Amino acid sequence: MTLPTPAMLAPRVDAAALDLRPSARALELRAALIDFMHERVFPAEHAYEEFRAGADDHAVPPCVEELKKEARARGLWNLFLPAESGISQLDYAGLAEITGWSLHLAPEAINSQAPDTGNMELLHLFGTAEQKQRWLEPLLDGTIRSAFSMTEIAVASSDATNIETSIERDGDSYVINGRKWWTSGAADPRCALLIVMGKTDPDAATHRQQSMILVPIDTPGVRVVRDVPVFGRHDQHGHVEVEYTDVRVPVQNLLGEEGSGFALAQARLGPGRIHHCMRALGATERALALLVHRAQDRVAFGAPLASQGVVQQQIAESRIAVDQARLLCQLASKVIDEQGNKAAAPYVSAAKVAVPRVALEVIDRAIQVHGGAGVSDDVPLAAMYGWHRAMRIFDGPDEVHVRTIAKNELRRYAR
């Protein structure tokens, strides 16, 4: 019988990585962000939803820009990017969770919303001076928005080497042809930039065929085909299908170098996945708070629901699961800070699988305790459930992350 060896049982990370305490600066920002949420964000939610219900297409509710101005005045701006904020990924993880309490408003209010954060990270790490001046500076300033155009309808895009969009060199230009979807953010009237991933050399090694290129959204040949709903809901910024037909941009728009697209995609997705997970935990905390409040407030069969053992068990199981998932996210963030994205990949994958599952379990319990109200739009639970169910697919479906975790374990045992 094969038994684990001492090496197999050794800690997978250095003990120092287990110090998950936030910095003093992060604690200051946390207190300021919580005040901002209660004083400005939560009160604005009704105005946001009311405007969206009566607005055409993807118009931006006025409260969004008002909140951005206020957040900036409070020093709550670009917290996601260490070069701008001066805090670590671990520090930001806790702040991202707080923004998840109000997913439509809070992330954008502090200019830390997807997909712009990932795009800004790409431009910060790999952009030329000219690219940074033209695109990164206005993104950091919050005056424009952007979209990331990788996923395709015709192929399984969870394996990015499958993508078929072509990026061909023609003199001093690149010509782009292809069809994408789930290009989130492209329906927003403020969206000015598309970061497009396609193949520049189909004959190169598998992971060197792809490149990324910067495409202004108003370039001739770019056509927004439709906004794709998520469980019947259209977000303000949109999740868009885009067609590229003989789209011509200067060679200076290439991001990084030819053949670096796959590596750039991995660099973009590491921190971004943890940010998504922490925001999801924030939404889960809100769902749990709604569950507890409803259980205490609602009387059935002569007693509050909270007196029922089955409801008490649901509350307890939810708290245990949320705290476990948070620790996993914090550990992944700490490993990113200490050892980089590659070393953190198995932990990020574990968090990406665990957190949406926990979120769905807790939100579903909250819906059940709310009864008929839970499946209505009178409370935010139905919308929360739809988005976090989608989270099991975007940024890599569960199955891909499970495969990553398994391969990592098999390598450890092989060693």
N, C-alpha and C positions, 0 to 999 in steps of 0.2 A: 504494500500500500504506500502511495506517495504522500509524504507529509510536508507541510511548509517548512522551509529552511529558515534559520535566523535572519538571513538577508531578506527573504521574502516578507518577514514580519517586522522588519525595521521601519521606522517612520518614513513616510514618503516625502515629507518636507522637513526642512530644518526647524528645530524648536522655535527659533526666532520668528518664523513665519506665523506661528500661532498667537503672537501678540496682535490682537485684532482691535486694540484700542484706537479710537480716532484721535487725531492731533488736537491741540488746543484751538487752532484756527478752525478746524472742522466743527468743533463744538460751538464756536461763536457763530459760524454760518448756519449751523443747524437751528440754533435758537432764533436767529433772524428769519430763516426760511419758514419756520413754524408760525411765527408771528405774521409773516406775509401771507401764508396760506389762510389763516383765520381772519385776518383783517381785510384782505383784498380778493384772494382767489375764490374761496367758497362763496362769498356774497355775489361774485360776478357770474357764477355758473348759470343762474336762471336767465340772466340777460343774454348769455352766450347761446343757450338752447332756444330761447325765444327768437333771437335774431336768425338762427339757422333754420328754424321752422318756417319763417316767412321770407327768407332770402332766396334769390335765384342762384342756381349753380353753386359756385364755391367762393362766394364773397366772404371777406374776412370780417367777423364781428368787431365793431369798434373797441370793445372791451379788451381785445387781445393787445392792440398797440398801447392802450392805456396801462395795462399790466406790465408790459415790457418796459415802458418808461419808468414806472414805479420801481420795478425790480432792479433796474440799472442804478437808480438813485440810492437804493439800499445796499448796493455792492453785491447783488445776487445776479451775476452776469458771467456767462461763459465758464461756469464752474466745472464743466466736463473735461476741459483741456488743461492738463497740468501746467503747460507752458504759459497759459493765461491766468489760471487761478492760483497756482503755487501749492495746490494740495495734491494728494496721492489718489490713485484709483480707489483704494480702500476708503479714504475720506469721502470721495465723491459718491461711492456706492450708497452710503447712508443718506446722503442728500437726494440722490436720485429716487430712493424709496419714498421720501416725503413728497416729491413731485408726483409720484404715482397715485397719491390720494385723489388728484384731480387731473386725469390723464390728458384731457383735451386742452386744458388751459395752462397748468403749471410748468410743464417742460418747456413750452414755447415762451412763456413769460420770462424765464431766465436764460433764453437762447440756448437751450440744451435739448432740443427736440430732434428725434430721428425724422428723416435720414440725414439732416444737415450736419449733425455731430460727426457721423462717420465720414461724410464728405469733407468736412473741415479738417479732420484728422489726416485724411489722405493728402490734402493740399498742404497742410503744415509739414508733413513728413517728406513728401515727394515732389511738391510743386516747385517750379522755377520761380525766380524773383518776380518775373512778369505775371505768371499765373497767380501768385499770391496777391499781388497788388490788384489785379483785375477781379479776382473771385473770392479769395480768402478774406480780404479786408472787409468787403461789404457783407459777407456772411457773418463774420465776427461782430460786425456792427449791427446786424439784425435788419438791414435794409432790403435784402433779397432773401429768397429761399432757393433750394436746389432739390434735385432728385437723383437717385441711383438706378441706372437702367442696366440690369444684368439678366434677370429671369426671362425666359422665353416660353411661349406656348407650346411649341412643337417638340421640345426636348425636355428630359428630366434635368432641370437646372439645379437640383441639389448637388449634382456633380457638375461643377462649373466648366469642366473640360468639354462638356457636350455642346456648349453654346455654338450657334451657327452664324450669327451676325458677322458680316465681313467688314473689315477695315483695311482698305487697299491703298497703298502709296501711289500717288499720281503726281509726279513732279514735286511741287512745293505744297501739295495738299494730301489729305487723306479723304477717301470717299467711303461712306458708310451705307450699308444696305442690310436691312433686317427688320424683325418685328419682335417687340418686347411687350411684357405685361408686368403688373405689380410694380410699376415704376412710381412708387409712392411719392407724393408731393408735387407731381407734374401738373395737377389740375389747379393748384393754387395760383391766383393771379400774380403773386409775387415771385413765382418760380422763374429764375433767369438762366439756370445752368442744369444741364444733364451730364452726368458722368456715365459714359457708355462703355460697356465691356464687350469686346468682339475679338475675332481672330484676325491677326495680321499675317500669320504664317501657318497654314494648315499642315505643312509638311515638317514642322519642327517637332522636337520632343513634346510629349503630351502636355506637360505643364509649362511649356514655353511658347505655345501657339497664341496665347491671348494677350491683349493689350487693353489699356484704358485710355479714353480720349475725352476731352472736354468739349461739349457741344452746346453753344447757346441755344436756348429753346426756340428762338425766332429764326433759326437758320433755315433757309429754303430746303424743302424735302422732309422736314420733321412734321409729322402729323399726329396729333392726339386723337386716337380713334374713339375711345370711350373711357369712362370712369367705371371701374369694376366694384360693385358693392361687396361688403363683407357681411355675410349673414343678413342681407337685405338693407344694410345701412351704408350711406355714402358719407365718408368723413369730409370735413371741410377742405383738407389738402388733397384728397383723392388718391386712389390706387389705380394707376392709369395704364391702358394699353397704348403703345406708341409704335408708329410705323416710321422707319427710316428709309427713304428712297433717294439714292444718289446724293446723300447729304455730304457736302464738301466743306471741310474746315482746314485751316493752315496746319502744317506739320508741327508748329510750335504748340499746338493744343494737345499733343501727346503727353500723357501723365506718366512720369517715370521714363522707362525705355521700352522699346519693342520687346515683347515676350515676357514682360514683368507683370502682366495683368493678374494672373492667378495669385502670385505672391502678394500683390497689393490688396487683393480681395481678402486674403487671410489676415493681413495686418489690420484691415478695416474692421473685420468682424469680431475680433477678440474682445476688446473693451466694449464694443457696441452690444454684444450679447449679454454681458454682465449688466450693462445699463438697463437693457430691456427687462432682465430678470429682477433687478431691484425695483424698478417702477412697478412691475407686476406684484411684487410683495407689498408695495404701498397700496395698490388697489385691493389686495387680499386683506390687508389690515382694515381698510374701510368696510369691506364686505363683512368682516368679523364684527366690527363695531355695530353695523346695521343689524346683524344677526342677534347680538346680545341685547341691543336696545329693543328690538321687536319682541324677543323672548320675555323680557321684563315687563313690557308695556301691554302685550296682547293677552287677554284673558279668554280661556276656553275651558268649558266644563267646570266652571267655578273657581279656576285658579290660573295664575300666570303660566304661560308656556314654560318659563324658566324653572318651574317646579317639577316639570316632567323629567324623569331620568334620561330618556332618550335624547332630549334637547341638551341637557347638561353634558352628556357624552359627546354630542356634536361640537359643543363649544370647546370642551377639553381637547378633543382630537384636533380641532382646528388650531388651537394655540400651540400644541406640540409640533405639528407639522410646519407651521409658519416659522417658528423659532429654529427648527432644524434647517429649513431651506435658507434662512437668512445666514446662518453660520457657514453654510456651503458657499454662498455668494461672497461672503466676506473673505473666506479662505482663498477662493479663486482670485479675488481682487488683490489680496496681499501677495500672492505668487506672481501676478502680473507686475506688481511694483518691484518685487525683489529679484525675479528671475526672467521676466519677459513673457510675451504672449505664447511662445512655443512651449515653454515649460508649464504654463498654466492651462494649456489646451484641454487636458483630461478633466480638470476641475471645472472649466468653463462649460464643457459638454455636459458634465454631470448636473451642473446648475440649470443649464438650458432644458434638460429633461425634467428635473425634479420640480422646478418652480411653477411652470404652467400646470402641471398635474395638481400641485397643492392649491394653486389659485382656483382651478376649476372645481376641486372638491369643496373648498370653503364657500365659493360663490354659490355653488349648487345648494349647499346646506342653507345658506342665507335666503335663497329663492324659496326653498321649501318652507322655511319658517314664516316667510312673508305670505305664503299662500297665493291667492290670486293677484295681489299687489306685486309679488315678486316677478311675475312674467309680464307686467305692464311697464310702461315708461314713466310711471309715477315715482319709481325709485330707479337708480342707475344699474341695478343688478343684471338685467337682461343684456344691456349694451356691454357691460363688463364681461359677461360670460362669452359673448360672441367674439370679442377681441382676443381674449386669452385662450379661447379654443383655436383661433387662427395662429396664435403664438407657437403652438405645437408643430407648425409647418414652416413659418417664415424664419429666416436666419438659420436654416437647416432643420429638417424634420427630425422628430425623435429618433427614428430608425438610424439616421446617419450619425447622430451623436452617440447612440448606444454602440454602434459599430466602432467609433473612435475609442470609447472607453474600453471595450472588449479587446481591441487590438493592443492597447496600452498594457492591459493586464497580461495578455499572452506574451508580450515582449518581456515583461518583468520576470515571469516564471521561466521563460526560455533562458534568461541570463542566469 
